Amino acid sequence: MDKTSLRSLLAQLPVLWWEADGQLRTVESGGGAFGDDIRTARRFLDTLRQDIAAPWRSPGTRHWQVRFEGRVFDVSWPLGDAPADGRTRGVAAVAGAGTTAARRDGAFADFVPAPAFIRDHDGRYLWANHAYAHRYGTTPENVIGKTVHELHSPAAATQFLALDQDVLTRGKPLRHTFTYQRDDGGSGQAAGHRFPFREGAQTHVAGIYVDITDCTRAVNQRREAEENLRALRDHSGLPCALLSAGGRIQQASTAAAELLQTRLSDLVGRRADTLLAPLPELDGLHHRWHDLISRRSRRVQTSAVFVDARGAQRRARLHLTTVGRSSARAASVWAVVTHQGLAHEPQPPLTASQLRILSLLAGGRSNGEIATSLRLSRQTVDYHLSRLRALLGATTRPALVARAYVLGILAPQTWPPRSATATHPQSYA
């Protein structure tokens, strides 16, 4: 290993190396003990020089232990052959990191929250961090030196050894997930990597894992909820669609495609307002839509006239509900049709007077009572009723009322009767 490679290696380890001149002044230093903090490294060397000069030190001593900022360092100085210009080399390693690669990496990763380990080819633990030991209800000291058979169930030990052998045979990292037994008796899942780890002439297996039990549970619950929603959407018989904030259809039920006499594939991706008849009431629906998207409302119940692929119109009761609560702007809206009128050819919209007359007629009022209630002449009421019979294709008063309900002109679940487009419970139109 050349000098550059050695320095790159030491930069990742909890050590400090340096070269000093004849007056013990630092000429060059590095290593990962203090990261890129050069000032701390210099303060450590100042502490070291003072400690070396202590009168109780033996003159020939070349190895010391020095305490600095709560850590103990094993120090070797001078180190190796002296370089030119009277310089000396030294190295300090965090005590407890030891000399093996396993212990050096252990000093770095001992308190990492992800479980990690190193095992030899026989399945014996050379090192394990606190998170790994805690996963099995013990401490690292009680893990190191044991085999997988001593720590795990026979089935788990066989599985782990097979994975270890796969890594050692191929000499490449292996990513996988596995199921393990939790302390509470339930099963958990972990995901991570195993990879070859060389220490001298030996190749061991190292691994680091993340517990994904809660994440997997959440994903499964979401998948189950989506499947239930899909089943409800496709088999409830309700025409429904998921709309984007821009009003484009993202999902739709087969019943919605049947309502509009089109294919489901032609419905998805289409703008929802292109399916509505261009009536004056559309302006009010657009205002309610913007209230939903801006979170001023969470749900809206209204009615709309749909136009199917054949050009026929149908009034339907429409329920709009925003999806999610986290953002200030709704990302999507579910639209569900609950009551449908009869499909019919496009016709001129009814006037407010005609809607009020229909509502009173459905409530059992006579022509004279309607005239008195609306302060109209009897002749005017008779004219409107005649006109309504012609528009709706009904010859009698009962047929006129029935057609008004079938066509969705009158709201089917209100009393006294009122128009399906009425916005106030006490209004007729």
ChimeraX attribute file (.defattr): number of C-alpha atoms within 10 A of each C-alpha:
attribute: neighborCount
match mode: 1-to-1
recipient: residues
	/A:1	6
	/A:2	6
	/A:3	8
	/A:4	8
	/A:5	10
	/A:6	11
	/A:7	16
	/A:8	13
	/A:9	12
	/A:10	16
	/A:11	19
	/A:12	15
	/A:13	21
	/A:14	21
	/A:15	23
	/A:16	24
	/A:17	23
	/A:18	20
	/A:19	21
	/A:20	18
	/A:21	15
	/A:22	10
	/A:23	8
	/A:24	13
	/A:25	14
	/A:26	18
	/A:27	12
	/A:28	11
	/A:29	18
	/A:30	21
	/A:31	24
	/A:32	20
	/A:33	22
	/A:34	17
	/A:35	16
	/A:36	12
	/A:37	11
	/A:38	12
	/A:39	10
	/A:40	14
	/A:41	21
	/A:42	15
	/A:43	12
	/A:44	18
	/A:45	21
	/A:46	15
	/A:47	14
	/A:48	18
	/A:49	13
	/A:50	9
	/A:51	16
	/A:52	19
	/A:53	11
	/A:54	9
	/A:55	8
	/A:56	8
	/A:57	11
	/A:58	10
	/A:59	9
	/A:60	6
	/A:61	11
	/A:62	13
	/A:63	14
	/A:64	16
	/A:65	16
	/A:66	18
	/A:67	16
	/A:68	13
	/A:69	7
	/A:70	6
	/A:71	10
	/A:72	15
	/A:73	22
	/A:74	18
	/A:75	22
	/A:76	18
	/A:77	18
	/A:78	17
	/A:79	16
	/A:80	10
	/A:81	9
	/A:82	12
	/A:83	10
	/A:84	8
	/A:85	8
	/A:86	10
	/A:87	18
	/A:88	21
	/A:89	21
	/A:90	17
	/A:91	19
	/A:92	25
	/A:93	23
	/A:94	21
	/A:95	19
	/A:96	14
	/A:97	20
	/A:98	15
	/A:99	10
	/A:100	11
	/A:101	16
	/A:102	21
	/A:103	18
	/A:104	21
	/A:105	18
	/A:106	22
	/A:107	18
	/A:108	16
	/A:109	18
	/A:110	21
	/A:111	14
	/A:112	14
	/A:113	13
	/A:114	16
	/A:115	23
	/A:116	25
	/A:117	26
	/A:118	25
	/A:119	25
	/A:120	18
	/A:121	14
	/A:122	12
	/A:123	21
	/A:124	18
	/A:125	22
	/A:126	19
	/A:127	23
	/A:128	28
	/A:129	27
	/A:130	22
	/A:131	22
	/A:132	24
	/A:133	20
	/A:134	13
	/A:135	15
	/A:136	15
	/A:137	10
	/A:138	13
	/A:139	16
	/A:140	18
	/A:141	13
	/A:142	11
	/A:143	23
	/A:144	18
	/A:145	16
	/A:146	15
	/A:147	17
	/A:148	21
	/A:149	16
	/A:150	12
	/A:151	15
	/A:152	15
	/A:153	13
	/A:154	12
	/A:155	9
	/A:156	17
	/A:157	17
	/A:158	14
	/A:159	13
	/A:160	17
	/A:161	17
	/A:162	13
	/A:163	17
	/A:164	24
	/A:165	16
	/A:166	17
	/A:167	21
	/A:168	20
	/A:169	10
	/A:170	11
	/A:171	14
	/A:172	12
	/A:173	17
	/A:174	16
	/A:175	14
	/A:176	12
	/A:177	14
	/A:178	14
	/A:179	14
	/A:180	17
	/A:181	15
	/A:182	13
	/A:183	12
	/A:184	6
	/A:185	7
	/A:186	8
	/A:187	11
	/A:188	17
	/A:189	19
	/A:190	17
	/A:191	15
	/A:192	18
	/A:193	15
	/A:194	23
	/A:195	22
	/A:196	20
	/A:197	21
	/A:198	13
	/A:199	11
	/A:200	8
	/A:201	6
	/A:202	9
	/A:203	16
	/A:204	24
	/A:205	25
	/A:206	24
	/A:207	20
	/A:208	19
	/A:209	21
	/A:210	15
	/A:211	18
	/A:212	17
	/A:213	16
	/A:214	11
	/A:215	11
	/A:216	14
	/A:217	13
	/A:218	12
	/A:219	12
	/A:220	12
	/A:221	12
	/A:222	12
	/A:223	12
	/A:224	12
	/A:225	12
	/A:226	12
	/A:227	12
	/A:228	12
	/A:229	12
	/A:230	15
	/A:231	12
	/A:232	13
	/A:233	21
	/A:234	17
	/A:235	12
	/A:236	13
	/A:237	14
	/A:238	18
	/A:239	23
	/A:240	24
	/A:241	26
	/A:242	22
	/A:243	25
	/A:244	21
	/A:245	18
	/A:246	14
	/A:247	18
	/A:248	19
	/A:249	22
	/A:250	17
	/A:251	18
	/A:252	24
	/A:253	25
	/A:254	21
	/A:255	20
	/A:256	22
	/A:257	21
	/A:258	14
	/A:259	19
	/A:260	21
	/A:261	15
	/A:262	15
	/A:263	13
	/A:264	16
	/A:265	12
	/A:266	9
	/A:267	22
	/A:268	19
	/A:269	15
	/A:270	15
	/A:271	15
	/A:272	18
	/A:273	15
	/A:274	12
	/A:275	17
	/A:276	16
	/A:277	20
	/A:278	13
	/A:279	11
	/A:280	9
	/A:281	13
	/A:282	16
	/A:283	11
	/A:284	11
	/A:285	16
	/A:286	12
	/A:287	10
	/A:288	19
	/A:289	23
	/A:290	15
	/A:291	17
	/A:292	23
	/A:293	23
	/A:294	17
	/A:295	16
	/A:296	13
	/A:297	15
	/A:298	17
	/A:299	18
	/A:300	17
	/A:301	14
	/A:302	17
	/A:303	26
	/A:304	23
	/A:305	24
	/A:306	24
	/A:307	23
	/A:308	19
	/A:309	14
	/A:310	10
	/A:311	15
	/A:312	18
	/A:313	24
	/A:314	25
	/A:315	26
	/A:316	23
	/A:317	20
	/A:318	19
	/A:319	17
	/A:320	23
	/A:321	20
	/A:322	25
	/A:323	18
	/A:324	12
	/A:325	11
	/A:326	8
	/A:327	9
	/A:328	10
	/A:329	16
	/A:330	21
	/A:331	17
	/A:332	21
	/A:333	26
	/A:334	19
	/A:335	22
	/A:336	22
	/A:337	22
	/A:338	14
	/A:339	16
	/A:340	22
	/A:341	22
	/A:342	17
	/A:343	19
	/A:344	14
	/A:345	11
	/A:346	12
	/A:347	10
	/A:348	7
	/A:349	12
	/A:350	13
	/A:351	11
	/A:352	12
	/A:353	15
	/A:354	16
	/A:355	24
	/A:356	21
	/A:357	25
	/A:358	27
	/A:359	26
	/A:360	21
	/A:361	20
	/A:362	22
	/A:363	14
	/A:364	14
	/A:365	15
	/A:366	12
	/A:367	19
	/A:368	14
	/A:369	15
	/A:370	21
	/A:371	18
	/A:372	13
	/A:373	13
	/A:374	13
	/A:375	10
	/A:376	14
	/A:377	14
	/A:378	14
	/A:379	12
	/A:380	12
	/A:381	21
	/A:382	14
	/A:383	11
	/A:384	17
	/A:385	20
	/A:386	15
	/A:387	13
	/A:388	21
	/A:389	17
	/A:390	12
	/A:391	14
	/A:392	16
	/A:393	12
	/A:394	17
	/A:395	12
	/A:396	12
	/A:397	16
	/A:398	13
	/A:399	14
	/A:400	22
	/A:401	22
	/A:402	15
	/A:403	19
	/A:404	25
	/A:405	20
	/A:406	18
	/A:407	19
	/A:408	25
	/A:409	27
	/A:410	27
	/A:411	24
	/A:412	18
	/A:413	10
	/A:414	11
	/A:415	12
	/A:416	15
	/A:417	23
	/A:418	28
	/A:419	24
	/A:420	24
	/A:421	20
	/A:422	16
	/A:423	15
	/A:424	9
	/A:425	13
	/A:426	11
	/A:427	14
	/A:428	22
	/A:429	23
